[in-house]
Amino acid sequence: MNTTVVERSSFERLAGWSQRHRRVAVLLWIVVLAAITFASQALGSAYEDDHALPGTESQQLQDRYGGQAGASAQIVVRHENGVPADRVERMLAQLPHLAGPPSPPRFSEDGRTAYASVPLAEDIPVEDTRRLIDTAKAAEGDGLTVALGGDAIRAAAEGGGGPAEGAGLLASLVILVFMFGSILAASLPVLTAVFAVGSSLGVIVLASQVFTLPSYVPYLMMLVGLGVGIDYALLIFSRYRTEILRGVEREQATRTALDTAGRSVLFAGLTVIIALAGLLVLGLGSLRGVALAVAMTVLLTMVAAVTLLPALLTVFGRRIERAVTKRGRAPGDRWRKWGALVQRRPWAPLLLAVAVLGVLSLPALGMRLGFADAGTESPEQPTRQAYDLLAEGFGPGFNGPLIVVAEGGDPAALSRVLEDTPGVDTSTTTGGAVSTTLVFPESGPQDEATHELVTRLRGEVLPALEARTGGEYLVGGSTAAAGDFATAIAERLPLFIGVVVLLSALLLLVVFRSILVPVKAAVLNLLSIGASLGVITLVFGEGWFGAQPGPIEAFVPVMIFAIVFGLSMDYEVFLVSRMHEEWRRSGDAARAVREGLANTGGVITAAAGIMIVVFGAFVLSADRMLQQFGLGLAVAVLLDAVVIRCLIVPAVMRLFGAKAWWLPTWLDRRLPKVALER
């Protein structure tokens, strides 16, 4: 039996309330934003990077024997004629004792390099870190080079946030001004997004007191929130402008926009949340927090788009109407002609576009997952300089030693076996019945040879030793844990993709009453995501365009998949819903494609342009992870809006014809009714 999930008048009633109580609605948002901001600043954040890897060997080592010592900084000195020990001792004695005295210096075999570790508090203020850096660097001169490494040093060198958010907002405003011809009209979508993101940031800070949220989540939330927030508000505002240009009264135009584009925004946001919820399938603690935070951001942007924006449209309605009517009708004829051109010979643009996406996707097959370290930073960064000095003085594997914890067995036998293992440079053992051995590979932490060494130790060398000595051996350390994380994600990825694709396809099936439309959407979304991951691999994996080559952050592909798959539904729903609206009105499949493209091509292009500049601005960030996210999302949106929506979708829908809207009668009777069109 059919059931109505969303009443046709619910959005009109919501818009009507926002219009009648416009000042109350705006005031409520101001109060909510102020209250959440005040509460979050008063309580502070409690972010925690949970890198738990259930079932992996590195996690077993962590659970049974605990982790490594707390945070520290490494001070590395280099002198081509030999490091003067007295100068190093004086420099170490002058360092501020922030969490304890530095360790005694250790010298390389040739005497040209030395290093010492300085313990630091986990939440050390940036000012204290900079004082440590200045004191150490003061010892330079007369051929002596001093470099410092560690997470706290990197944070102090990067300083406060970068220009990404401001650059993205400014570029978005410029695009909207060109589109609408009015600063006031252009500022409404941006203002709506700012309120939503500001509120989301406060909510996430408060949520960190209860849930485990990683420290990088605010940046990822702003990246997604700004793009999605402006996008959703723009889709509704564009429909409002269309109704105004048709001569509809302002109040009715707002209600119509909410009752059509508002439904599309609600559905698109729901698909983003479902895609993010798919991250729970991976069973990785850090990604659960990311899914929660970004889903909350998308939810608040949806609420702002359907409550705050209608109120602002009413407050500034008369001035916006003058600007819209003065600007004139949107140039839909060009998109109508483009749709007709693609429809005349659909196979040529379809095959060409699919070939382009396929070629761009190929590099993703060779993507190597891992975690960035100082070795993947720019050579100008101080932490990279310390990394290189340590590798030069003590060997490439010194920056990422493996940790072998042995319980029982024969320590001497372990040492002999490690010495004879290909790929092992040196090893040092401490302890008694439960001993810890630091294994220094011949290769660096990011080299494939190091990960092959971990596999060899776990799969061949140490099991054979266990059989002979009766001991138990576990291999861990940051390098091994990075490999375990990548393996865990790779093993769970098919299930994750399957769940997200299936749930999203079911939603499209219910909305558009079609078998072919959901299948098409799923295949095209996978193509655009694969192409974006291929571009990331070329840039950050292979070092194109001057980027530092290295592994792709292990959780970047799954996060990009979840976010892009959801965001792609924005354009899918907005475009196909207008095609469906015309199909139901005229029954002409070819006309439905042309009119759908004519009514949405301009706004989809503008919305995509905004997302591209917002996401692309994060490539300017100093953080490699955010650079990868920004590039991946920007490329995916570009390909989705230009290649898929402007070429593939019109061509495929033309080839489908009336069959695009076919649904078996028995299935139609059993599916609930959800109307996106009025």
Secondary structure, DSSP 8 states (H G I E B T S, - for coil): ---BSS-TTHHHHHHHHHHHTHHHHHHHHHHHHHHHHHHHHHH----------TT-HHHHHHHHH------EEEEEEE-TT---HHHHHHHHHHS--SSS-----EE-TTSSEEEEEEE--TT--HHHHHHHHHHHHTT-BTTBEEEEESHHHHHHHH-S--SHHHHHHHHHHHHHHHHHS-HHHHHHHHHHHHHHHHHHHHHHHHHTTTS---TTHHHHHHHHHHHHHHHHHHHHHHHHHHHHHTT--HHHHHHHHHHHHHHHHHHHHHHHHHHHHGGGGG--HHHHHHHHHHHHHHHHHHHHHHHHHHHHHHHTHHHHHHHHHHH----HHHHHHHHHHHHHS-HHHHHHHHHHHHHHHGGGGG--EE---GGGS-TTSHHHHHHHHHHHHH-GGGGS-EEEEEESS-HHHHHHHHHTSTTEEEEEEEESSEEEEEEEESS-TTSHHHHHHHHHIIIIIHHHHHHHH--EEEEESHHHHHHHHHHHHHHHHHHHHHHHHHHHHHHHHHHH--SHHHHHHHHHHHHHHHHHHHHHIIIIIT-GGG-----EETTHHHHHHHHHHHHHHHHHHHHHHHHHHHHHHH--HHHHHHHHHHHHHHHHHHHHHHHHHHHHHGGGSS-HHHHHHHHHHHHHHHIIIIIIIIIIHHHHHHHHGGGGG---HHHHHHS-B--S--
